[in-house]
Amino acid sequence: MLEMTRTGRPHRAGARRPYVSGDRIRATDPEGLQYLGKVTSVQPTGDGDFTVVAEIREPRHLRGHLLTSVVDETGHGPGVEPYRR
């Protein structure tokens, strides 16, 4: 499982979740490898950020593996961003 973390800010009450189930994210690991993930879960961390769990879709040989990351309210985190075609 690939896990990326970031430091957070105080949680804002009522902050919108940056992703919903089914959204796509792109993650880049420290070695520069890129992964495309399909979001399965988004949970607030209590400090203004969100924990995102995504099923890896690409590269294909890693399908079924999970990627977890902490992102801010814009959907960005260390090496993680919304997927745009």
N, C-alpha and C positions, 0 to 999 in steps of 0.2 A: 504494500500500500504506500502510495506517495503522499507525504504530508508536508504542508507548508504552513508556517505561522507568521503572524505579524503582531506588533504591539497595538493596543487599542486606545480609544478615547472614551470618555464617559458616555454611557448609553443614553440616547435621547428617547424619551417616552413616545411611543407611536411611530417610531422610525419604520419606513416601508422596507420590506424584504427586497433585496436586490435581484433575487431570482425566484422563480417558481419551478415546481417539478416539470421536467421536460425541456427547460432552457438549456442552451449549449454554452459551455465555457471552454476557453483555451488556456492551458497551463504550460509553462516552460520550466523545466527543472534546472538546477544549478549547472548542469553540464550542457545546457542548451537544447535538450530534446523537447519536442513539443507534443502535447497530448490534447485530444479533443474529448470532452466529457459531456455526458447528459446528466443534468442535475436531478438527483433523487430526493434530496432533503436539504432544507435551509432552516437553521435554528439560531435565534439571537444568543449571543454569548453573555449578555448582561453588562458589557462595557462599551456598547455602541457598535460592535462588530457582529458578524454572522459567521457561523460555521456552515460550510457548504460541503455536502457529500455528493460526488458525481461518479457515475459508472463510465469507465474509459471506453470510448467508441473507436478511437484511432490512437495509436497504430492498432491494426486489427488483431495482431497476435496477443495483445493485452486486454482484449474485450473480456468483460466480466470482472476485471480488477476495479477496485475503488480508489478514488482520489479524494482526499479531504483537505480543506484549506479554510483559513479564516480570511474573510474579505470585509471591506468597509461597506457603507450604505450605497456606494456607487457600483459595487460589484467587482472592485479591484482589490487585489492583495499581492503579496510577493509572488510574482510569476504568474498571476491569474488575472484574466480579463474576460469580458463578455465575448463570445464568438460572433464575428461578423464575416459573412462570406465575401 
